[in-house]
Amino acid sequence: MRRFIFAERNGIYIIDLQKTLRQLEMAQKLARDVVMRGDNVLFVCTKRQLKAVVQSESERCGAMFVTERWLGGLLTNFQTVKKQTRRLKDLESGAESGDFEAYTKKEQLLMSREREKLSKNLSGIKSMVRLPGLLFIVDSKKERIAVNEANKLGIPIVAIVDTNADPDLITVPVAGNDDAIRSVELITRSMADAIIEARQAAPKRQEEQEGEGTTYSSDRGLEAADSDEKKRRKRPRRRRANPEAIAARLKGHGDTPEGDSSAESAESSE
């Protein structure tokens, strides 16, 4: 973290805020690109004093979040986690629709406990059907398991790194105090605003692309229709020679009119 430190005073390292601002702009650009590509962002913060801030900002921008505990293998063993999220959805839908009223009280109690346990750890990622395109982590040193899993899968990471962290493990490190509520709230709000802007711009871009696509596809459709019409045009059909009719004509030529009539009838039958 030496390159992000401005000076040292009384044993306290002072972070260079100009470099922090530059890194934050790079992180916002990366988040916009990920959202415009159609992927989602996962916010990760398990600190007790900061998880409420991260959860509120992630819900505001429509991102996923993990604020209770990072489950080992959440990314590398995603298929198992996906089964758990599906189980959570089934339990919630059953409780809302009243399907569990047919069970005994003990079974209802066990299912409610299971729902609360799953909801505590998976409520922020129950809508995740595939791996996220970006991880935003508060305190990369504390969330080292999430950092290792993301690096193993090649998922980019944006993290708030303090002076005791390793920025080489992070795709876009944002130097800052990961224990102060104000600094974390400011950086998290900036990331959420970038995601919201990208989500608002994504439909417009998609409509423009769809409009251009329909124009080109209509031209191609007209050309294809013309070519198909040309192919469908009936070509003059050549009459295939009938040996019996030819023999009858040669045999009856000049003899009797019956032979000619028989040949003509053979040709007409053909």
C-alpha positions, -999 to 999 in steps of 0.1 A, spaced: 0 0 0 30 23 -2 19 38 -35 -14 49 -20 0 65 12 7 102 13 26 105 45 31 91 81 24 112 111 27 100 147 26 64 136 -6 69 115 -6 65 78 -24 92 58 -39 80 25 -35 101 -7 -71 111 -15 -62 121 -50 -52 85 -58 -83 72 -40 -105 94 -62 -88 82 -93 -92 45 -82 -129 52 -74 -135 65 -108 -119 34 -123 -141 12 -101 -173 31 -112 -163 26 -148 -158 -11 -143 -192 -14 -125 -209 4 -154 -193 -19 -179 -204 -50 -159 -240 -38 -156 -242 -28 -193 -230 -63 -202 -259 -77 -183 -242 -91 -152 -249 -83 -116 -227 -70 -88 -223 -87 -54 -217 -65 -23 -198 -82 5 -194 -68 40 -197 -89 72 -186 -62 97 -213 -56 122 -211 -18 122 -210 -15 84 -234 -42 71 -265 -21 75 -249 6 52 -238 -19 26 -272 -37 26 -292 -5 22 -271 7 -7 -271 -27 -25 -309 -28 -22 -312 7 -35 -293 -1 -67 -308 -36 -71 -275 -55 -64 -270 -87 -44 -253 -86 -10 -237 -109 17 -237 -92 51 -240 -120 76 -214 -146 68 -195 -156 37 -203 -193 31 -172 -212 20 -176 -222 -16 -203 -196 -23 -187 -190 -57 -166 -221 -64 -194 -245 -53 -222 -224 -67 -244 -254 -77 -248 -265 -41 -256 -229 -30 -281 -227 -59 -300 -257 -44 -301 -240 -10 -315 -208 -26 -341 -228 -44 -351 -245 -11 -354 -210 5 -377 -199 -23 -399 -230 -19 -402 -225 19 -411 -188 15 -437 -195 -12 -452 -224 9 -454 -202 40 -471 -173 20 -496 -195 2 -505 -215 33 -496 -249 19 -478 -258 52 -510 -257 72 -516 -294 63 -485 -304 81 -482 -310 118 -471 -283 142 -437 -299 147 -431 -301 110 -442 -265 106 -418 -255 133 -389 -273 117 -396 -257 83 -399 -223 98 -365 -227 116 -350 -239 84 -364 -209 65 -350 -185 91 -316 -201 90 -314 -200 52 -328 -165 50 -302 -152 74 -273 -163 52 -289 -163 17 -316 -136 17 -293 -113 -3 -284 -138 -30 -316 -158 -34 -321 -141 -68 -287 -151 -80 -291 -176 -108 -255 -173 -121 -221 -161 -109 -218 -123 -105 -198 -102 -129 -182 -81 -101 -175 -82 -64 -175 -51 -43 -158 -59 -10 -154 -39 22 -121 -48 40 -104 -73 16 -83 -86 44 -113 -98 65 -130 -112 34 -100 -131 22 -120 -162 14 -143 -143 -10 -112 -127 -26 -95 -161 -31 -127 -176 -46 -132 -146 -70 -95 -148 -81 -98 -185 -87 -128 -180 -110 -115 -149 -126 -142 -126 -113 -130 -89 -111 -130 -73 -76 -134 -38 -64 -125 -35 -27 -119 -9 -1 -84 -16 11 -67 -2 42 -30 3 47 -27 -32 62 -41 -50 31 -26 -64 -1 -38 -44 -32 -22 -69 -56 -50 -93 -50 -77 -68 -60 -85 -58 -96 -93 -22 -87 -83 -13 -51 -98 18 -36 -76 30 -7 -96 41 23 -104 35 59 -125 3 60 -135 8 96 -150 43 94 -187 45 86 -185 77 67 -158 66 43 -174 33 36 -208 49 31 -193 75 7 -176 49 -15 -205 24 -13 -229 51 -23 -207 61 -53 -207 25 -65 -244 22 -61 -250 54 -80 -228 41 -109 -248 9 -110 -281 28 -111 -269 50 -139 -258 20 -159 -292 3 -153 -310 34 -165 -289 36 -196 -290 -1 -205 -326 -1 -217 -320 29 -240 -290 13 -255 -309 -20 -260 -338 -2 -277 -314 16 -301 -297 -17 -310 -331 -33 -315 -342 -5 -337 -311 -7 -359 -314 -44 -360 -350 -43 -373 -340 -19 -400 -313 -42 -413 -333 -73 -408 -362 -58 -428 -338 -51 -457 -324 -86 -456 -360 -99 -454 -370 -81 -486 -339 -94 -504 -346 -129 -491 -382 -127 -502 -372 -116 -537 -348 -144 -540 -374 -169 -528 -399 -156 -553 -374 -160 -581 -368 -196 -570 -405 -203 -568 -411 -192 -604 -421 -221 -625 -397 -230 -652 -410 -243 -685 -414 -280 -681 -399 -301 -708 -420 -330 -720 -404 -363 -716 -405 -385 -746 -429 -415 -746 -414 -444 -766 -449 -460 -771 -464 -428 -785 -434 -423 -808 -436 -459 -820 -474 -456 -826 -469 -424 -845 -442 -439 -868 -462 -470 -873 -494 -453 -882 -478 -424 -902 -492 -425 -937 -512 -457 -932 -546 -449 -917 -560 -420 -898 -566 -444 -870 -529 -447 -863 -526 -409 -861 -555 -407 -838 -541 -434 -816 -507 -415 -814 -525 -383 -806 -545 -400 -779 -513 -414 -764 -498 -380 -763 -528 -365 -748 -529 -392 -721 -493 -384 -714 
